[in-house]
Amino acid sequence: MPARPLAESVASLMPRARTELAELVSYRSVADPRQFPKSECEKAARWVADALRADGFQDVALLDTPDGTQSVYGYLPGPEDAPTVLLYAHYDVQPPLDEAAWISPPFELTERDGRWYGRGAADCKGGIVMHLTALRALRAHGGVPVSIKVIAEGSEEQGTGGLERYAEAHPELLAADAIVIGDAGNFRLGLPTVTATLRGMALVEVKVDTLEGNLHSGQFGGAAPDALAALIRILDSLRDERGATTVDGLSGDATWQGLQYSEEDFSKDAKVLDGVRLVGTGTIADRLWARPSVTVLGIDAPPVVGATPSVQASAGALVSLRVPPGVDAQAAAKVLIAHLEAAAPWGAQVTVTQRGSGQPFRADTSSPAYAAMADAMRAAYGKDLEIAGQGGSIPLCNTLATLYPGAEILLIGLSEPEAQIHAVNESVSPEELEKLSLTEALFLRNYAAG
């Protein structure tokens, strides 16, 4: 069957896709009860479960994972002896950050300038809608030609590993011949891309203590050890003068062989301010996909408004370390902890606690599933598939690769640069959603044909 009938079906389903994405985005499903009620994640999970049941899925279940969150599972049987494909996405989202900086409310899907804005629109509630749309289009043309398993994770953004531990304890649940991870994105809007590598992640919290309590900066400042100043010096030790990551024990000179990313394009995508230089060394692709990268995610310190003239007794920070394939994330976490402890000035007491981790991932791009995906992308986009890396982490990928070494794993998704995932004013391109839904439908048809 040619691609055109499927394309027409996907196009006809786009109004429904927008309505459903608006419903999903409305749930404030940040998997951190310190920021939003747990009930918001539970509502989103029930929405996904109800959608799967309405589309004929069997064995739909809310899985209580060890980190206290829920993942949603469903199974759609295909023809006898057909291969099984696992479709993955996650319904939890990053916090909205500064809600006042959003042009439109973060949890209200809003159309503007040809894009749909809202937290999770691209990362990764749009991925759930993409899967549903692709399957509905196939059903309109004779049915889904493979058996489908869907898993929608509830804590991917927190990196707490709940679904990974659940899968390890129930290895039969997610077993499949091919796995499509709908949580990546095209290298550029309209350029069909499969992500071949993911960096792993180690997340640690560092706390510095120097005094029993805060002291008056006029009476004691200049001799009393300032915990906030100590923390600043510790964090500064994680980068050299060019901004390159310098964690003792981690190599930072690997190179990326493949699709390149110009500094001009990166500066534009990252919205770097005029006159501000990029950090690090090597090509942009080296820095993003082949080398470790450290980021200070947050600092516990008095805010400017309301600050008192005090020498700080305690201060803390949350630090993320991304590591490329070939580096063990757990070993990197130990190296990072040792570096932070050793960098403490003035004998300051430093406590470092690991908060999360995920291993890096490298896909086998020579597999038959990649050939099926290349054909699907060519038909949907009219362009050849590109293979790129991604600097982010999807810890589940490595768990699935370990549990199912024979499975072919492909990463696609809606998080192209203009989507601004994890930032304010996140958005999704409806054209990208339509083309990727068609791509997935074509891929499933191609893969079934073998």
Buried (B, 14 or more C-beta within 10 A) or exposed (E): EEBEEBBBBBEEBBEEBBEBBBBBBBBBBBBBEEEBEBEBBBBBBBBBBEBBEEBEBEEBBBBEBBBBBBBBBBBBBBEEEBBBBBBBBBBBBBBBBEEEEBEBBBBEBBBEEEBBBBBBBBBBBBBBBBBBBBBBBBBBBEEBBBBBBBBBBBBBBBBBBBBBBBBEEEEEBBBBBBBBBBBBBBBBBBBBBBBBBBBBBBBBBBBBBBBEEBBEBEEBEEEBBBBBBBBBBBBEBBBBEEEBBBBEEBEBEBEBEBBEBEEEBBBEBBEEEEEEEBEBBBBBBBBBBBBBBBEBEEBBBEEEEEEEEBBBBBBBBBBBBBBBBEBBBEEBBEBBBBBBBEBBBEEBBBEBEBBBBBBBBBBEBEBEBBBBBBBBBBBBBEEEBBBBBBBBBBBBBBBBBEBBEEBBBBBBBBBBBBBBBBEBBBBBBBEBBBBBBBBBBBBBBBBBEE
